[in-house]
Amino acid sequence: MLSKEKALEEIQKHLIGEEIIENSIMTHYKAESGYSGVTGGASTSGVPVKGVLASTNLRILFYGELAQGLSVFREVFYRDITNIKQKKESFALFKSIPVYTVSHKDRETFTSQGYPEELTKLQTFFNRVKDTHLKKEENI
């Protein structure tokens, strides 16, 4: 199982210049697209990947692992974000859970997988990102 410390070590490897990690939480990333079968990688479509979501002074970073040796790394620069919003997504028959979507050139989805404590941390994380790094006049 991936520890927060190991995930943060992996994120540190991707920092650029004077970039620093300001905040981090354990959460789930819902992979929307995956590796092509042609390249020999497994598809990750729809699979929730547990890992660390971090905010820096420049961007949002996520590092998680599907399995030993199969990592997922995502990055979104604040300047590219067009919207961050919470919505409901189907989870099981007649059940939905809150998820956060970060829209930019693509779309990234982060979820608490229905865990209330994790949802609270996710809400706090994205509220801090909005207040600290995103322009309020853009209604993000």
KADAPE-V52962 format. One record per backbone hydrogen bond with DSSP energy under -0.5 kcal/mol. NH is the residue of the N-H (numbers start at 1). CO is the residue of the C=O. Records with the same first field share a line. If there is no record, write none. Layout:
BEGIN
NH = CO + CO
END
This chain:
BEGIN
7 = 3
8 = 4
9 = 5
10 = 6
11 = 7
12 = 8
13 = 9
14 = 11
15 = 12
19 = 16
22 = 55
23 = 55
25 = 53
27 = 51
28 = 111
29 = 49
30 = 109
31 = 29 + 47
35 = 42
39 = 36
40 = 37
41 = 36
46 = 31
47 = 44
48 = 46
49 = 29
50 = 48
51 = 27
52 = 63
53 = 25
54 = 52 + 61
55 = 23
56 = 59
57 = 20
60 = 76
61 = 54
62 = 74
63 = 52
64 = 72
65 = 50
66 = 70
67 = 70
70 = 67
71 = 69
72 = 64
74 = 62
76 = 60
78 = 58
80 = 77
81 = 77 + 78
82 = 103
83 = 103
84 = 140
85 = 101
87 = 99
89 = 97
91 = 92 + 95
92 = 95
95 = 92
97 = 89
99 = 87
100 = 110
101 = 85
102 = 108
103 = 83 + 101
104 = 106
108 = 102
109 = 30
110 = 100
111 = 28
112 = 98
115 = 112
116 = 114
119 = 115
120 = 116
121 = 117
122 = 118
123 = 119
124 = 120
125 = 121
126 = 122
127 = 123
128 = 124
129 = 125
130 = 126
131 = 127
132 = 128
133 = 129
134 = 129 + 130
138 = 135
139 = 136
140 = 135
END
